[in-house]
Amino acid sequence: MGKKSQVRKLPKTECCVSSSKCGRCPLRMLKEGTLPTGYTVKKRKLVRVDGKKVTKKKLAKAA
């Protein structure tokens, strides 16, 4: 039997503006410090610090 690996939750690319804030909300992850390095949130959207486009493939690699 092998070890179970912890899978990190990926943030959504945009905040859904729910009052309860879902677990993958980029605003919540930014506040908790669980957002992948190199990413931040501007105007409720997930953006990269270096200004490049956010893609799910690159986001999965960063996490």
N, CA, C, O and CB atoms as a CASP TS submission, in Angstrom:
PFRMAT TS
TARGET T0000
AUTHOR 0000-0000-0000
METHOD Language model
MODEL 1
PARENT N/A
ATOM      1  N   MET     1       0.832  -1.178   0.000  1.00  0.00           N
ATOM      2  CA  MET     1       0.000   0.000   0.000  1.00  0.00           C
ATOM      3  C   MET     1       0.881   1.247   0.000  1.00  0.00           C
ATOM      4  O   MET     1       1.844   1.337   0.761  1.00  0.00           O
ATOM      5  CB  MET     1      -0.949  -0.005   1.209  1.00  0.00           C
ATOM      6  N   GLY     2       0.551   2.186  -0.840  1.00  0.00           N
ATOM      7  CA  GLY     2       1.342   3.409  -0.953  1.00  0.00           C
ATOM      8  C   GLY     2       0.748   4.552  -0.158  1.00  0.00           C
ATOM      9  O   GLY     2      -0.365   4.469   0.363  1.00  0.00           O
ATOM     10  N   LYS     3       1.515   5.609  -0.081  1.00  0.00           N
ATOM     11  CA  LYS     3       1.042   6.808   0.610  1.00  0.00           C
ATOM     12  C   LYS     3       0.062   7.558  -0.276  1.00  0.00           C
ATOM     13  O   LYS     3       0.182   7.550  -1.501  1.00  0.00           O
ATOM     14  CB  LYS     3       2.225   7.722   1.004  1.00  0.00           C
ATOM     15  N   LYS     4      -0.904   8.204   0.355  1.00  0.00           N
ATOM     16  CA  LYS     4      -1.822   9.051  -0.408  1.00  0.00           C
ATOM     17  C   LYS     4      -1.182  10.426  -0.546  1.00  0.00           C
ATOM     18  O   LYS     4      -0.723  11.010   0.436  1.00  0.00           O
ATOM     19  CB  LYS     4      -3.232   9.147   0.283  1.00  0.00           C
ATOM     20  N   SER     5      -1.159  10.933  -1.766  1.00  0.00           N
ATOM     21  CA  SER     5      -0.586  12.256  -1.976  1.00  0.00           C
ATOM     22  C   SER     5      -1.672  13.305  -1.793  1.00  0.00           C
ATOM     23  O   SER     5      -2.819  13.091  -2.184  1.00  0.00           O
ATOM     24  CB  SER     5       0.056  12.368  -3.381  1.00  0.00           C
ATOM     25  N   GLN     6      -1.317  14.429  -1.206  1.00  0.00           N
ATOM     26  CA  GLN     6      -2.260  15.518  -1.007  1.00  0.00           C
ATOM     27  C   GLN     6      -2.408  16.279  -2.320  1.00  0.00           C
ATOM     28  O   GLN     6      -1.419  16.769  -2.864  1.00  0.00           O
ATOM     29  CB  GLN     6      -1.796  16.463   0.140  1.00  0.00           C
ATOM     30  N   VAL     7      -3.610  16.381  -2.824  1.00  0.00           N
ATOM     31  CA  VAL     7      -3.877  17.129  -4.037  1.00  0.00           C
ATOM     32  C   VAL     7      -4.311  18.527  -3.625  1.00  0.00           C
ATOM     33  O   VAL     7      -5.283  18.702  -2.890  1.00  0.00           O
ATOM     34  CB  VAL     7      -4.960  16.427  -4.921  1.00  0.00           C
ATOM     35  N   ARG     8      -3.565  19.529  -4.119  1.00  0.00           N
ATOM     36  CA  ARG     8      -3.903  20.908  -3.790  1.00  0.00           C
ATOM     37  C   ARG     8      -5.066  21.362  -4.644  1.00  0.00           C
ATOM     38  O   ARG     8      -5.144  21.050  -5.832  1.00  0.00           O
ATOM     39  CB  ARG     8      -2.693  21.837  -3.988  1.00  0.00           C
ATOM     40  N   LYS     9      -5.968  22.102  -4.025  1.00  0.00           N
ATOM     41  CA  LYS     9      -7.091  22.646  -4.776  1.00  0.00           C
ATOM     42  C   LYS     9      -6.598  23.783  -5.651  1.00  0.00           C
ATOM     43  O   LYS     9      -5.843  24.643  -5.197  1.00  0.00           O
ATOM     44  CB  LYS     9      -8.215  23.129  -3.829  1.00  0.00           C
ATOM     45  N   LEU    10      -7.024  23.786  -6.899  1.00  0.00           N
ATOM     46  CA  LEU    10      -6.678  24.871  -7.806  1.00  0.00           C
ATOM     47  C   LEU    10      -7.721  25.978  -7.672  1.00  0.00           C
ATOM     48  O   LEU    10      -8.912  25.696  -7.541  1.00  0.00           O
ATOM     49  CB  LEU    10      -6.587  24.366  -9.275  1.00  0.00           C
ATOM     50  N   PRO    11      -7.286  27.219  -7.703  1.00  0.00           N
ATOM     51  CA  PRO    11      -8.265  28.300  -7.614  1.00  0.00           C
ATOM     52  C   PRO    11      -9.041  28.454  -8.913  1.00  0.00           C
ATOM     53  O   PRO    11      -8.564  28.086  -9.987  1.00  0.00           O
ATOM     54  CB  PRO    11      -7.576  29.613  -7.262  1.00  0.00           C
ATOM     55  N   LYS    12     -10.235  28.999  -8.797  1.00  0.00           N
ATOM     56  CA  LYS    12     -11.015  29.322  -9.992  1.00  0.00           C
ATOM     57  C   LYS    12     -10.344  30.504 -10.669  1.00  0.00           C
ATOM     58  O   LYS    12      -9.568  31.218 -10.035  1.00  0.00           O
ATOM     59  CB  LYS    12     -12.517  29.641  -9.642  1.00  0.00           C
ATOM     60  N   THR    13     -10.628  30.721 -11.941  1.00  0.00           N
ATOM     61  CA  THR    13     -10.014  31.847 -12.645  1.00  0.00           C
ATOM     62  C   THR    13     -10.740  33.152 -12.345  1.00  0.00           C
ATOM     63  O   THR    13     -10.196  34.234 -12.568  1.00  0.00           O
ATOM     64  CB  THR    13     -10.005  31.589 -14.152  1.00  0.00           C
ATOM     65  N   GLU    14     -11.972  33.054 -11.838  1.00  0.00           N
ATOM     66  CA  GLU    14     -12.727  34.253 -11.503  1.00  0.00           C
ATOM     67  C   GLU    14     -13.597  33.970 -10.289  1.00  0.00           C
ATOM     68  O   GLU    14     -14.129  32.869 -10.146  1.00  0.00           O
ATOM     69  CB  GLU    14     -13.589  34.722 -12.701  1.00  0.00           C
ATOM     70  N   CYS    15     -13.744  34.957  -9.415  1.00  0.00           N
ATOM     71  CA  CYS    15     -14.568  34.822  -8.220  1.00  0.00           C
ATOM     72  C   CYS    15     -16.038  34.753  -8.624  1.00  0.00           C
ATOM     73  O   CYS    15     -16.485  35.519  -9.478  1.00  0.00           O
ATOM     74  CB  CYS    15     -14.322  36.001  -7.241  1.00  0.00           C
ATOM     75  N   CYS    16     -16.789  33.840  -8.014  1.00  0.00           N
ATOM     76  CA  CYS    16     -18.207  33.684  -8.362  1.00  0.00           C
ATOM     77  C   CYS    16     -19.105  34.616  -7.545  1.00  0.00           C
ATOM     78  O   CYS    16     -20.321  34.608  -7.737  1.00  0.00           O
ATOM     79  CB  CYS    16     -18.641  32.235  -8.149  1.00  0.00           C
ATOM     80  N   VAL    17     -18.543  35.408  -6.651  1.00  0.00           N
ATOM     81  CA  VAL    17     -19.237  36.409  -5.850  1.00  0.00           C
ATOM     82  C   VAL    17     -20.354  35.800  -4.999  1.00  0.00           C
ATOM     83  O   VAL    17     -21.377  36.446  -4.776  1.00  0.00           O
ATOM     84  CB  VAL    17     -19.808  37.483  -6.754  1.00  0.00           C
ATOM     85  N   SER    18     -20.169  34.566  -4.521  1.00  0.00           N
ATOM     86  CA  SER    18     -21.156  33.991  -3.615  1.00  0.00           C
ATOM     87  C   SER    18     -20.903  34.552  -2.222  1.00  0.00           C
ATOM     88  O   SER    18     -19.761  34.829  -1.854  1.00  0.00           O
ATOM     89  CB  SER    18     -21.091  32.426  -3.616  1.00  0.00           C
ATOM     90  N   SER    19     -21.959  34.718  -1.458  1.00  0.00           N
ATOM     91  CA  SER    19     -21.821  35.333  -0.138  1.00  0.00           C
ATOM     92  C   SER    19     -21.040  34.443   0.825  1.00  0.00           C
ATOM     93  O   SER    19     -20.390  34.946   1.742  1.00  0.00           O
ATOM     94  CB  SER    19     -23.196  35.640   0.442  1.00  0.00           C
ATOM     95  N   SER    20     -21.097  33.118   0.625  1.00  0.00           N
ATOM     96  CA  SER    20     -20.401  32.207   1.535  1.00  0.00           C
ATOM     97  C   SER    20     -18.952  31.944   1.126  1.00  0.00           C
ATOM     98  O   SER    20     -18.205  31.353   1.906  1.00  0.00           O
ATOM     99  CB  SER    20     -21.145  30.897   1.609  1.00  0.00           C
ATOM    100  N   LYS    21     -18.527  32.364  -0.071  1.00  0.00           N
ATOM    101  CA  LYS    21     -17.164  32.169  -0.605  1.00  0.00           C
ATOM    102  C   LYS    21     -16.816  30.674  -0.656  1.00  0.00           C
ATOM    103  O   LYS    21     -16.551  30.055   0.375  1.00  0.00           O
ATOM    104  CB  LYS    21     -16.119  32.936   0.267  1.00  0.00           C
ATOM    105  N   CYS    22     -16.820  30.118  -1.840  1.00  0.00           N
ATOM    106  CA  CYS    22     -16.506  28.705  -2.018  1.00  0.00           C
ATOM    107  C   CYS    22     -15.042  28.419  -1.655  1.00  0.00           C
ATOM    108  O   CYS    22     -14.247  29.346  -1.506  1.00  0.00           O
ATOM    109  CB  CYS    22     -16.790  28.275  -3.467  1.00  0.00           C
ATOM    110  N   GLY    23     -14.696  27.161  -1.517  1.00  0.00           N
ATOM    111  CA  GLY    23     -13.353  26.772  -1.115  1.00  0.00           C
ATOM    112  C   GLY    23     -12.276  27.062  -2.141  1.00  0.00           C
ATOM    113  O   GLY    23     -11.101  27.168  -1.787  1.00  0.00           O
ATOM    114  N   ARG    24     -12.654  27.194  -3.421  1.00  0.00           N
ATOM    115  CA  ARG    24     -11.686  27.454  -4.488  1.00  0.00           C
ATOM    116  C   ARG    24     -11.646  28.916  -4.896  1.00  0.00           C
ATOM    117  O   ARG    24     -11.001  29.258  -5.887  1.00  0.00           O
ATOM    118  CB  ARG    24     -12.005  26.606  -5.692  1.00  0.00           C
ATOM    119  N   CYS    25     -12.318  29.785  -4.157  1.00  0.00           N
ATOM    120  CA  CYS    25     -12.386  31.206  -4.493  1.00  0.00           C
ATOM    121  C   CYS    25     -10.983  31.817  -4.453  1.00  0.00           C
ATOM    122  O   CYS    25     -10.283  31.655  -3.453  1.00  0.00           O
ATOM    123  CB  CYS    25     -13.335  31.956  -3.519  1.00  0.00           C
ATOM    124  N   PRO    26     -10.548  32.516  -5.515  1.00  0.00           N
ATOM    125  CA  PRO    26      -9.210  33.097  -5.512  1.00  0.00           C
ATOM    126  C   PRO    26      -9.030  34.152  -4.422  1.00  0.00           C
ATOM    127  O   PRO    26      -7.923  34.319  -3.909  1.00  0.00           O
ATOM    128  CB  PRO    26      -8.915  33.704  -6.861  1.00  0.00           C
ATOM    129  N   LEU    27     -10.097  34.867  -4.062  1.00  0.00           N
ATOM    130  CA  LEU    27      -9.993  35.865  -2.991  1.00  0.00           C
ATOM    131  C   LEU    27      -9.713  35.194  -1.648  1.00  0.00           C
ATOM    132  O   LEU    27      -8.868  35.651  -0.879  1.00  0.00           O
ATOM    133  CB  LEU    27     -11.284  36.701  -2.906  1.00  0.00           C
ATOM    134  N   ARG    28     -10.429  34.108  -1.376  1.00  0.00           N
ATOM    135  CA  ARG    28     -10.231  33.372  -0.120  1.00  0.00           C
ATOM    136  C   ARG    28      -8.831  32.764  -0.076  1.00  0.00           C
ATOM    137  O   ARG    28      -8.154  32.823   0.950  1.00  0.00           O
ATOM    138  CB  ARG    28     -11.301  32.263   0.038  1.00  0.00           C
ATOM    139  N   MET    29      -8.402  32.179  -1.199  1.00  0.00           N
ATOM    140  CA  MET    29      -7.081  31.550  -1.233  1.00  0.00           C
ATOM    141  C   MET    29      -5.970  32.582  -1.068  1.00  0.00           C
ATOM    142  O   MET    29      -4.946  32.294  -0.447  1.00  0.00           O
ATOM    143  CB  MET    29      -6.892  30.784  -2.544  1.00  0.00           C
ATOM    144  N   LEU    30      -6.160  33.777  -1.615  1.00  0.00           N
ATOM    145  CA  LEU    30      -5.185  34.854  -1.451  1.00  0.00           C
ATOM    146  C   LEU    30      -5.090  35.260   0.015  1.00  0.00           C
ATOM    147  O   LEU    30      -3.994  35.455   0.541  1.00  0.00           O
ATOM    148  CB  LEU    30      -5.563  36.069  -2.321  1.00  0.00           C
ATOM    149  N   LYS    31      -6.231  35.385   0.665  1.00  0.00           N
ATOM    150  CA  LYS    31      -6.273  35.787   2.068  1.00  0.00           C
ATOM    151  C   LYS    31      -5.626  34.727   2.965  1.00  0.00           C
ATOM    152  O   LYS    31      -4.896  35.054   3.901  1.00  0.00           O
ATOM    153  CB  LYS    31      -7.724  36.036   2.507  1.00  0.00           C
ATOM    154  N   GLU    32      -5.902  33.446   2.665  1.00  0.00           N
ATOM    155  CA  GLU    32      -5.345  32.344   3.459  1.00  0.00           C
ATOM    156  C   GLU    32      -3.882  32.071   3.139  1.00  0.00           C
ATOM    157  O   GLU    32      -3.188  31.420   3.920  1.00  0.00           O
ATOM    158  CB  GLU    32      -6.150  31.086   3.233  1.00  0.00           C
ATOM    159  N   GLY    33      -3.410  32.562   1.998  1.00  0.00           N
ATOM    160  CA  GLY    33      -2.026  32.316   1.601  1.00  0.00           C
ATOM    161  C   GLY    33      -1.833  30.995   0.883  1.00  0.00           C
ATOM    162  O   GLY    33      -0.707  30.505   0.797  1.00  0.00           O
ATOM    163  N   THR    34      -2.901  30.405   0.367  1.00  0.00           N
ATOM    164  CA  THR    34      -2.794  29.117  -0.320  1.00  0.00           C
ATOM    165  C   THR    34      -2.790  29.258  -1.837  1.00  0.00           C
ATOM    166  O   THR    34      -2.806  28.256  -2.552  1.00  0.00           O
ATOM    167  CB  THR    34      -3.931  28.217   0.097  1.00  0.00           C
ATOM    168  N   LEU    35      -2.767  30.480  -2.328  1.00  0.00           N
ATOM    169  CA  LEU    35      -2.698  30.723  -3.770  1.00  0.00           C
ATOM    170  C   LEU    35      -1.299  30.323  -4.260  1.00  0.00           C
ATOM    171  O   LEU    35      -0.314  30.621  -3.584  1.00  0.00           O
ATOM    172  CB  LEU    35      -3.009  32.234  -4.110  1.00  0.00           C
ATOM    173  N   PRO    36      -1.186  29.652  -5.422  1.00  0.00           N
ATOM    174  CA  PRO    36       0.137  29.253  -5.919  1.00  0.00           C
ATOM    175  C   PRO    36       1.050  30.468  -6.114  1.00  0.00           C
ATOM    176  O   PRO    36       0.573  31.568  -6.396  1.00  0.00           O
ATOM    177  CB  PRO    36      -0.001  28.484  -7.245  1.00  0.00           C
ATOM    178  N   THR    37       2.342  30.270  -5.965  1.00  0.00           N
ATOM    179  CA  THR    37       3.283  31.373  -6.123  1.00  0.00           C
ATOM    180  C   THR    37       3.246  31.882  -7.552  1.00  0.00           C
ATOM    181  O   THR    37       3.103  31.104  -8.495  1.00  0.00           O
ATOM    182  CB  THR    37       4.710  30.937  -5.743  1.00  0.00           C
ATOM    183  N   GLY    38       3.375  33.185  -7.705  1.00  0.00           N
ATOM    184  CA  GLY    38       3.358  33.792  -9.023  1.00  0.00           C
ATOM    185  C   GLY    38       1.977  34.242  -9.460  1.00  0.00           C
ATOM    186  O   GLY    38       1.820  34.773 -10.560  1.00  0.00           O
ATOM    187  N   TYR    39       0.972  34.038  -8.616  1.00  0.00           N
ATOM    188  CA  TYR    39      -0.394  34.424  -8.946  1.00  0.00           C
ATOM    189  C   TYR    39      -0.936  35.394  -7.911  1.00  0.00           C
ATOM    190  O   TYR    39      -0.555  35.344  -6.741  1.00  0.00           O
ATOM    191  CB  TYR    39      -1.296  33.190  -9.043  1.00  0.00           C
ATOM    192  N   THR    40      -1.835  36.285  -8.349  1.00  0.00           N
ATOM    193  CA  THR    40      -2.502  37.226  -7.463  1.00  0.00           C
ATOM    194  C   THR    40      -3.909  37.459  -8.005  1.00  0.00           C
ATOM    195  O   THR    40      -4.284  36.906  -9.039  1.00  0.00           O
ATOM    196  CB  THR    40      -1.702  38.573  -7.348  1.00  0.00           C
ATOM    197  N   VAL    41      -4.686  38.284  -7.298  1.00  0.00           N
ATOM    198  CA  VAL    41      -6.062  38.559  -7.705  1.00  0.00           C
ATOM    199  C   VAL    41      -6.227  40.053  -7.916  1.00  0.00           C
ATOM    200  O   VAL    41      -5.872  40.862  -7.058  1.00  0.00           O
ATOM    201  CB  VAL    41      -7.075  38.039  -6.650  1.00  0.00           C
ATOM    202  N   LYS    42      -6.774  40.406  -9.077  1.00  0.00           N
ATOM    203  CA  LYS    42      -7.075  41.802  -9.386  1.00  0.00           C
ATOM    204  C   LYS    42      -8.480  41.860  -9.953  1.00  0.00           C
ATOM    205  O   LYS    42      -8.810  41.119 -10.879  1.00  0.00           O
ATOM    206  CB  LYS    42      -6.035  42.411 -10.387  1.00  0.00           C
ATOM    207  N   LYS    43      -9.305  42.733  -9.405  1.00  0.00           N
ATOM    208  CA  LYS    43     -10.701  42.898  -9.845  1.00  0.00           C
ATOM    209  C   LYS    43     -11.440  41.571  -9.880  1.00  0.00           C
ATOM    210  O   LYS    43     -12.143  41.267 -10.844  1.00  0.00           O
ATOM    211  CB  LYS    43     -10.752  43.549 -11.227  1.00  0.00           C
ATOM    212  N   ARG    44     -11.277  40.776  -8.816  1.00  0.00           N
ATOM    213  CA  ARG    44     -11.925  39.467  -8.633  1.00  0.00           C
ATOM    214  C   ARG    44     -11.527  38.428  -9.675  1.00  0.00           C
ATOM    215  O   ARG    44     -12.206  37.410  -9.807  1.00  0.00           O
ATOM    216  CB  ARG    44     -13.413  39.636  -8.661  1.00  0.00           C
ATOM    217  N   LYS    45     -10.442  38.658 -10.419  1.00  0.00           N
ATOM    218  CA  LYS    45      -9.958  37.692 -11.408  1.00  0.00           C
ATOM    219  C   LYS    45      -8.549  37.262 -11.040  1.00  0.00           C
ATOM    220  O   LYS    45      -7.756  38.057 -10.536  1.00  0.00           O
ATOM    221  CB  LYS    45      -9.990  38.292 -12.839  1.00  0.00           C
ATOM    222  N   LEU    46      -8.244  36.001 -11.295  1.00  0.00           N
ATOM    223  CA  LEU    46      -6.924  35.457 -11.049  1.00  0.00           C
ATOM    224  C   LEU    46      -5.987  35.921 -12.151  1.00  0.00           C
ATOM    225  O   LEU    46      -6.288  35.740 -13.330  1.00  0.00           O
ATOM    226  CB  LEU    46      -6.964  33.915 -10.967  1.00  0.00           C
ATOM    227  N   VAL    47      -4.858  36.515 -11.790  1.00  0.00           N
ATOM    228  CA  VAL    47      -3.880  36.981 -12.771  1.00  0.00           C
ATOM    229  C   VAL    47      -2.493  36.532 -12.344  1.00  0.00           C
ATOM    230  O   VAL    47      -2.251  36.227 -11.176  1.00  0.00           O
ATOM    231  CB  VAL    47      -3.933  38.525 -12.926  1.00  0.00           C
ATOM    232  N   ARG    48      -1.581  36.495 -13.321  1.00  0.00           N
ATOM    233  CA  ARG    48      -0.200  36.173 -13.002  1.00  0.00           C
ATOM    234  C   ARG    48       0.544  37.452 -12.678  1.00  0.00           C
ATOM    235  O   ARG    48       0.239  38.512 -13.224  1.00  0.00           O
ATOM    236  CB  ARG    48       0.482  35.421 -14.164  1.00  0.00           C
ATOM    237  N   VAL    49       1.509  37.354 -11.797  1.00  0.00           N
ATOM    238  CA  VAL    49       2.280  38.520 -11.376  1.00  0.00           C
ATOM    239  C   VAL    49       3.088  39.090 -12.537  1.00  0.00           C
ATOM    240  O   VAL    49       3.244  40.306 -12.648  1.00  0.00           O
ATOM    241  CB  VAL    49       3.209  38.155 -10.216  1.00  0.00           C
ATOM    242  N   ASP    50       3.606  38.209 -13.408  1.00  0.00           N
ATOM    243  CA  ASP    50       4.434  38.675 -14.521  1.00  0.00           C
ATOM    244  C   ASP    50       3.620  39.203 -15.706  1.00  0.00           C
ATOM    245  O   ASP    50       4.205  39.662 -16.687  1.00  0.00           O
ATOM    246  CB  ASP    50       5.323  37.554 -14.989  1.00  0.00           C
ATOM    247  N   GLY    51       2.286  39.148 -15.639  1.00  0.00           N
ATOM    248  CA  GLY    51       1.442  39.729 -16.674  1.00  0.00           C
ATOM    249  C   GLY    51       1.054  38.783 -17.796  1.00  0.00           C
ATOM    250  O   GLY    51       0.317  39.184 -18.697  1.00  0.00           O
ATOM    251  N   LYS    52       1.524  37.540 -17.773  1.00  0.00           N
ATOM    252  CA  LYS    52       1.168  36.586 -18.822  1.00  0.00           C
ATOM    253  C   LYS    52      -0.242  36.062 -18.593  1.00  0.00           C
ATOM    254  O   LYS    52      -0.819  36.271 -17.526  1.00  0.00           O
ATOM    255  CB  LYS    52       2.177  35.418 -18.867  1.00  0.00           C
ATOM    256  N   LYS    53      -0.802  35.376 -19.600  1.00  0.00           N
ATOM    257  CA  LYS    53      -2.155  34.836 -19.488  1.00  0.00           C
ATOM    258  C   LYS    53      -2.200  33.675 -18.505  1.00  0.00           C
ATOM    259  O   LYS    53      -1.242  32.913 -18.373  1.00  0.00           O
ATOM    260  CB  LYS    53      -2.665  34.385 -20.856  1.00  0.00           C
ATOM    261  N   VAL    54      -3.322  33.556 -17.826  1.00  0.00           N
ATOM    262  CA  VAL    54      -3.545  32.442 -16.905  1.00  0.00           C
ATOM    263  C   VAL    54      -4.177  31.309 -17.689  1.00  0.00           C
ATOM    264  O   VAL    54      -5.249  31.475 -18.271  1.00  0.00           O
ATOM    265  CB  VAL    54      -4.447  32.861 -15.696  1.00  0.00           C
ATOM    266  N   THR    55      -3.514  30.151 -17.709  1.00  0.00           N
ATOM    267  CA  THR    55      -4.077  28.973 -18.338  1.00  0.00           C
ATOM    268  C   THR    55      -4.177  27.868 -17.294  1.00  0.00           C
ATOM    269  O   THR    55      -3.372  27.808 -16.365  1.00  0.00           O
ATOM    270  CB  THR    55      -3.221  28.522 -19.554  1.00  0.00           C
ATOM    271  N   LYS    56      -5.159  27.002 -17.449  1.00  0.00           N
ATOM    272  CA  LYS    56      -5.351  25.930 -16.469  1.00  0.00           C
ATOM    273  C   LYS    56      -4.165  24.980 -16.436  1.00  0.00           C
ATOM    274  O   LYS    56      -3.840  24.422 -15.388  1.00  0.00           O
ATOM    275  CB  LYS    56      -6.624  25.153 -16.776  1.00  0.00           C
ATOM    276  N   LYS    57      -3.515  24.794 -17.586  1.00  0.00           N
ATOM    277  CA  LYS    57      -2.355  23.887 -17.661  1.00  0.00           C
ATOM    278  C   LYS    57      -1.193  24.455 -16.826  1.00  0.00           C
ATOM    279  O   LYS    57      -0.569  23.731 -16.051  1.00  0.00           O
ATOM    280  CB  LYS    57      -1.907  23.680 -19.153  1.00  0.00           C
ATOM    281  N   LYS    58      -0.912  25.753 -16.992  1.00  0.00           N
ATOM    282  CA  LYS    58       0.174  26.370 -16.237  1.00  0.00           C
ATOM    283  C   LYS    58      -0.169  26.490 -14.765  1.00  0.00           C
ATOM    284  O   LYS    58       0.711  26.411 -13.907  1.00  0.00           O
ATOM    285  CB  LYS    58       0.501  27.739 -16.803  1.00  0.00           C
ATOM    286  N   LEU    59      -1.451  26.682 -14.472  1.00  0.00           N
ATOM    287  CA  LEU    59      -1.910  26.778 -13.100  1.00  0.00           C
ATOM    288  C   LEU    59      -1.736  25.449 -12.381  1.00  0.00           C
ATOM    289  O   LEU    59      -1.326  25.418 -11.221  1.00  0.00           O
ATOM    290  CB  LEU    59      -3.366  27.220 -13.055  1.00  0.00           C
ATOM    291  N   ALA    60      -2.045  24.361 -13.058  1.00  0.00           N
ATOM    292  CA  ALA    60      -1.871  23.037 -12.484  1.00  0.00           C
ATOM    293  C   ALA    60      -0.412  22.729 -12.222  1.00  0.00           C
ATOM    294  O   ALA    60      -0.081  22.079 -11.230  1.00  0.00           O
ATOM    295  CB  ALA    60      -2.461  21.990 -13.395  1.00  0.00           C
ATOM    296  N   LYS    61       0.475  23.195 -13.110  1.00  0.00           N
ATOM    297  CA  LYS    61       1.915  23.006 -12.916  1.00  0.00           C
ATOM    298  C   LYS    61       2.427  23.792 -11.705  1.00  0.00           C
ATOM    299  O   LYS    61       3.264  23.300 -10.949  1.00  0.00           O
ATOM    300  CB  LYS    61       2.678  23.431 -14.177  1.00  0.00           C
ATOM    301  N   ALA    62       1.920  25.013 -11.529  1.00  0.00           N
ATOM    302  CA  ALA    62       2.366  25.867 -10.430  1.00  0.00           C
ATOM    303  C   ALA    62       1.930  25.313  -9.088  1.00  0.00           C
ATOM    304  O   ALA    62       2.630  25.477  -8.089  1.00  0.00           O
ATOM    305  CB  ALA    62       1.832  27.280 -10.604  1.00  0.00           C
ATOM    306  N   ALA    63       0.781  24.657  -9.057  1.00  0.00           N
ATOM    307  CA  ALA    63       0.275  24.109  -7.807  1.00  0.00           C
ATOM    308  C   ALA    63       0.927  22.785  -7.548  1.00  0.00           C
ATOM    309  O   ALA    63       0.641  22.144  -6.536  1.00  0.00           O
ATOM    310  CB  ALA    63      -1.246  23.963  -7.837  1.00  0.00           C
TER
END
